[in-house]
Amino acid sequence: MAIVLFALIILFKRIFSEDDPTNKPAAAPRDSKKLILGYRLLQMVDHLKQHKSQLFSYLKLQGKPVNTGDLWGM
């Protein structure tokens, strides 16, 4: 997964040129640390992965018929 995230970072760097306003650092509402939009999007994807794993674990504990294929979309 780290390789995919690294590839996305490189892709965002190529898409957003120096003149592009999306390449300027900005703070998020709950985080005063300023990062460019691409990094913010990657943080959001990583955060959603965490919730997906939490939901998977919760459903397994409830005895629901889920497997790792459901978790990874297989």
Backbone as a chain_set.jsonl record, in Angstrom:
{"seq": "MAIVLFALIILFKRIFSEDDPTNKPAAAPRDSKKLILGYRLLQMVDHLKQHKSQLFSYLKLQGKPVNTGDLWGM", "coords": {"N": [[0.82, -1.198, 0.0], [2.009, 1.197, 0.67], [3.608, 1.747, -1.522], [1.726, 2.356, -3.462], [0.631, 4.707, -2.386], [2.903, 6.324, -2.476], [3.245, 6.465, -5.245], [0.921, 7.871, -5.903], [1.485, 10.326, -4.703], [3.629, 11.209, -6.292], [2.258, 11.396, -8.712], [0.372, 13.443, -8.126], [2.176, 15.538, -7.741], [3.104, 15.878, -10.331], [0.774, 16.567, -11.69], [-0.122, 18.971, -10.494], [1.153, 21.976, -11.116], [3.747, 24.442, -10.473], [2.507, 26.931, -10.674], [-0.095, 26.454, -10.138], [-2.872, 27.008, -8.031], [-3.695, 25.015, -6.296], [-1.439, 23.862, -5.434], [-0.451, 25.273, -3.401], [0.318, 25.499, 0.052], [-2.109, 24.741, 2.548], [-4.159, 25.004, 5.463], [-6.072, 22.537, 7.194], [-9.481, 22.3, 8.474], [-9.416, 21.089, 11.058], [-6.771, 20.777, 11.554], [-3.931, 22.531, 11.974], [-1.574, 22.402, 10.658], [0.031, 23.139, 7.655], [-0.463, 21.805, 4.468], [-0.099, 20.655, 1.048], [-2.81, 20.207, -1.324], [-2.839, 17.619, -2.501], [-1.494, 15.986, -0.619], [-3.259, 16.259, 1.493], [-5.5, 14.934, 0.438], [-4.478, 12.345, 0.279], [-4.137, 11.817, 3.0], [-6.809, 11.78, 3.763], [-7.777, 9.521, 2.376], [-6.25, 7.525, 3.622], [-7.245, 7.769, 6.214], [-9.899, 6.971, 5.824], [-9.454, 4.315, 5.176], [-8.758, 3.297, 7.65], [-11.194, 3.453, 9.036], [-12.66, 1.644, 7.517], [-11.372, -0.761, 8.122], [-11.948, -0.866, 10.846], [-14.744, -1.159, 10.788], [-14.914, -3.645, 9.502], [-13.704, -5.308, 11.456], [-15.544, -4.973, 13.547], [-17.878, -6.089, 12.42], [-17.007, -8.742, 12.115], [-16.708, -9.476, 14.803], [-19.364, -9.45, 15.512], [-20.236, -11.701, 14.325], [-20.98, -11.735, 11.676], [-21.161, -12.717, 8.203], [-18.432, -12.058, 6.876], [-15.381, -11.68, 5.028], [-11.827, -11.49, 4.247], [-11.828, -10.843, 1.58], [-14.066, -9.231, 1.307], [-13.156, -7.051, 2.715], [-11.007, -6.09, 1.179], [-12.133, -5.779, -1.311], [-12.357, -7.929, -3.108]], "CA": [[0.0, 0.0, 0.0], [2.889, 2.366, 0.728], [4.059, 2.022, -2.888], [0.606, 3.019, -4.138], [0.565, 6.075, -1.876], [4.058, 7.035, -3.019], [2.94, 6.718, -6.657], [-0.075, 8.94, -5.942], [2.174, 11.575, -4.383], [4.358, 11.611, -7.493], [1.254, 11.794, -9.696], [-0.131, 14.757, -7.744], [3.225, 16.528, -7.984], [3.172, 16.123, -11.77], [-0.463, 17.206, -12.125], [-0.206, 20.331, -9.987], [2.375, 22.71, -11.416], [4.108, 25.49, -9.51], [1.577, 28.047, -10.785], [-1.437, 25.999, -9.774], [-3.19, 27.379, -6.646], [-3.873, 23.825, -5.451], [-0.119, 23.452, -4.975], [-0.083, 26.12, -2.268], [-0.052, 24.889, 1.337], [-3.305, 25.246, 3.223], [-4.492, 24.289, 6.694], [-7.385, 21.895, 7.241], [-10.253, 22.852, 9.589], [-9.048, 20.537, 12.364], [-5.328, 20.575, 11.607], [-3.322, 23.807, 11.606], [-0.387, 22.141, 9.843], [-0.269, 23.441, 6.262], [-0.008, 20.84, 3.475], [-0.747, 20.856, -0.243], [-4.05, 19.467, -1.5], [-2.566, 16.2, -2.768], [-1.194, 15.319, 0.65], [-4.518, 16.22, 2.262], [-6.325, 13.86, -0.117], [-3.896, 11.068, 0.701], [-4.477, 11.647, 4.419], [-8.22, 11.425, 3.84], [-7.899, 8.128, 1.94], [-5.698, 6.692, 4.684], [-8.186, 7.824, 7.335], [-11.054, 6.136, 5.484], [-9.016, 2.914, 5.271], [-8.825, 2.928, 9.055], [-12.595, 3.208, 9.379], [-13.061, 0.416, 6.82], [-10.847, -1.867, 8.926], [-12.707, -0.908, 12.097], [-16.05, -1.725, 10.479], [-14.692, -5.064, 9.237], [-13.484, -5.971, 12.75], [-16.811, -4.941, 14.272], [-18.779, -7.079, 11.812], [-16.486, -10.076, 12.453], [-17.051, -9.737, 16.199], [-20.808, -9.672, 15.567], [-20.516, -12.982, 13.699], [-21.501, -11.545, 10.32], [-20.375, -13.48, 7.221], [-17.499, -11.238, 6.104], [-14.029, -12.233, 4.939], [-10.873, -10.486, 3.802], [-12.232, -10.41, 0.241], [-14.967, -8.09, 1.508], [-12.352, -5.929, 3.184], [-10.149, -5.572, 0.111], [-12.872, -5.641, -2.549], [-12.064, -9.04, -4.023]], "C": [[0.859, 1.255, 0.0], [3.382, 2.742, -0.667], [2.971, 2.749, -3.662], [0.5, 4.47, -3.683], [1.713, 6.918, -2.413], [3.822, 7.39, -4.486], [1.908, 7.842, -6.796], [0.552, 10.296, -5.633], [2.917, 12.088, -5.609], [3.383, 12.098, -8.566], [0.712, 13.184, -9.387], [0.911, 15.84, -7.997], [3.323, 16.87, -9.468], [1.933, 16.864, -12.265], [-0.491, 18.674, -11.723], [1.131, 21.043, -10.2], [2.627, 23.764, -10.336], [3.1, 26.63, -9.508], [0.166, 27.699, -10.322], [-1.728, 26.359, -8.312], [-3.389, 26.174, -5.727], [-2.541, 23.325, -4.921], [0.35, 24.293, -3.787], [-0.526, 25.463, -0.966], [-1.272, 25.559, 1.957], [-3.573, 24.39, 4.459], [-5.886, 23.68, 6.573], [-8.145, 22.452, 8.449], [-9.81, 22.35, 10.97], [-7.552, 20.286, 12.514], [-4.659, 21.857, 11.114], [-2.061, 23.632, 10.753], [-0.742, 22.332, 8.366], [0.377, 22.416, 5.331], [-0.703, 21.126, 2.151], [-1.936, 19.904, -0.379], [-3.82, 17.973, -1.716], [-2.287, 15.417, -1.497], [-2.446, 15.221, 1.528], [-5.414, 15.093, 1.761], [-5.793, 12.488, 0.285], [-4.175, 10.792, 2.18], [-5.922, 11.195, 4.575], [-8.439, 9.964, 3.44], [-7.389, 7.192, 3.026], [-6.636, 6.646, 5.887], [-9.404, 6.934, 7.066], [-10.704, 4.65, 5.513], [-9.107, 2.428, 6.715], [-10.259, 2.615, 9.473], [-13.114, 1.936, 8.724], [-12.595, -0.807, 7.619], [-11.598, -1.993, 10.247], [-14.078, -1.537, 11.88], [-15.943, -3.22, 10.223], [-14.534, -5.837, 10.55], [-14.78, -6.042, 13.556], [-17.773, -6.0, 13.733], [-18.321, -8.502, 12.112], [-16.845, -10.437, 13.892], [-18.54, -10.022, 16.374], [-21.205, -11.002, 14.929], [-21.106, -12.877, 12.305], [-20.601, -12.28, 9.32], [-19.516, -12.567, 6.336], [-16.143, -11.931, 6.078], [-13.097, -11.161, 4.396], [-11.15, -10.023, 2.368], [-13.182, -9.238, 0.314], [-14.176, -6.848, 1.912], [-11.564, -5.284, 2.056], [-10.84, -5.5, -1.244], [-12.598, -6.723, -3.568], [-13.309, -9.854, -4.291]], "O": [[0.488, 2.265, -0.599], [3.556, 3.924, -0.965], [3.263, 3.661, -4.434], [0.3, 5.364, -4.504], [1.527, 8.083, -2.764], [4.161, 8.491, -4.921], [2.008, 8.668, -7.703], [0.185, 11.303, -6.239], [2.841, 13.275, -5.93], [3.645, 13.09, -9.247], [0.602, 14.018, -10.286], [0.567, 16.943, -8.421], [3.594, 18.016, -9.826], [2.031, 17.699, -13.164], [-0.848, 19.53, -12.532], [2.119, 20.736, -9.533], [1.827, 23.945, -9.418], [2.856, 27.237, -8.466], [-0.665, 28.588, -10.138], [-0.919, 26.05, -7.437], [-3.265, 26.3, -4.509], [-2.509, 22.455, -4.05], [1.423, 24.05, -3.235], [-1.631, 24.925, -0.891], [-1.437, 26.777, 1.894], [-3.252, 23.202, 4.488], [-6.767, 24.246, 5.926], [-7.53, 23.016, 9.354], [-9.83, 23.108, 11.94], [-7.114, 19.661, 13.48], [-4.812, 22.223, 9.949], [-1.546, 24.6, 10.194], [-1.711, 21.747, 7.882], [1.584, 22.181, 5.384], [-1.76, 21.756, 2.119], [-2.05, 18.924, 0.357], [-4.547, 17.152, -1.158], [-2.791, 14.307, -1.323], [-2.659, 14.223, 2.215], [-6.018, 14.376, 2.559], [-6.565, 11.58, 0.593], [-4.424, 9.648, 2.56], [-6.23, 10.341, 5.406], [-9.201, 9.25, 4.092], [-8.021, 6.177, 3.319], [-6.801, 5.595, 6.507], [-9.882, 6.235, 7.96], [-11.551, 3.818, 5.836], [-9.488, 1.285, 6.97], [-10.509, 1.637, 10.177], [-13.924, 1.223, 9.316], [-13.342, -1.774, 7.771], [-11.854, -3.102, 10.715], [-14.526, -2.352, 12.687], [-16.792, -3.986, 10.678], [-15.148, -6.887, 10.737], [-15.072, -7.065, 14.176], [-18.407, -6.72, 14.504], [-19.152, -9.381, 12.34], [-17.241, -11.569, 14.171], [-18.931, -10.754, 17.283], [-22.371, -11.392, 14.982], [-21.678, -13.846, 11.804], [-19.407, -12.444, 9.569], [-19.85, -12.336, 5.174], [-15.8, -12.679, 6.994], [-13.531, -10.044, 4.116], [-10.746, -8.924, 1.987], [-13.12, -8.339, -0.524], [-14.495, -5.734, 1.497], [-11.466, -4.058, 1.988], [-10.189, -5.186, -2.241], [-12.607, -6.461, -4.77], [-13.26, -10.831, -5.038]]}, "num_chains": 1, "name": "protein.A"}
